[in-house]
Amino acid sequence: MIQPTQTFSLSGGIKLSFTDSGAPFNQLNYTTVLLLHGGVFNAYQFHKLHAYAHSLNLRTVLLHRRDYAGSTPYSSSEIQELERGNVIFWERLAAQMGEFLKVFIEREGIPKLAARQKRALSPHANGLGKGGSGGVAILGWSGGCLPIVSFLGATQNRMISEELYGFLEEYIGECIFYDPSYNCFGYPLPPDNRNYIPWEDTANSSEDFLQAFSNWVSSYYDHPCYDPITRSLPATATIHDLDGSRRKSDETSVSSWTDEEIAKGTEERPARNEIAT
């Protein structure tokens, strides 16, 4: 069952839309997981996770980032800040995420973090999935990791008050980076990179870009040096060992999506704004 979309209004006229699995029945120590999607694909792609949340004593909140479905688009001045790489752009997004969390926590009565020991976001961990944890975990996928990095620098963010920082400190226990993009950590691509990158392909028209990116990012690429026994790569592995020169693999995840799912779950305009940087 697809959960209805909700919208919170924040200061400055900002609106953020999301779906919420709701709290597990009769549980007071569940953990809330806030998921931030990457580029092109909005939060709809994660909607099936809601069905599994309660069995793991989790509450899943799928947030549409700014500029995506139902959330406030970037203004022209914000896009200019993004293109120039101005720090204030990321500080503002981090502050808005902090405000969203505070509003959500207070309205929904989210349980505080019960313990601060380090845990893994896994049903086999001691906390999550077995109760007794509480609090909030923030998970970013791909480009969705970028605002989390900014958020982790909250103590240096003039837009996040000490009061808000102290409030969130009582709830946020974990930040998870799922397949983060290289620019999330400020790394440039190697100048001799041979792997295909759709936003650098001048042959892609605006009409072709969405499909080209969707096929590329949901493809399955092999690491020839991957060891299936240890399930890892050797320390000597580099990006050049990745079989990524093709535009797409024979099978892609989006090939199983219906036209309706693609229309709901992918957005070209906000992705173009972000990739312009």
ZIMOPE-V977238 format. One record per helix or strand. SS is the DSSP state (H for helix, E for strand). FROM is the first residue (numbers start at 1). LEN is the number of residues. If there is no record, write none. Layout:
((SS/FROM/LEN) (SS/FROM/LEN))
This chain:
((E/6/4) (H/11/3) (E/15/6) (E/31/6) (E/41/1) (H/43/14) (E/58/6) (H/76/9) (H/87/22) (E/136/6) (H/142/11) (H/154/3) (H/162/8) (E/172/7) (H/182/4) (H/198/3) (H/206/12) (E/219/1) (E/223/1) (E/227/1) (E/232/1) (H/239/3) (E/242/1) (E/252/1) (H/253/4) (H/259/7) (E/266/1) (H/268/8))
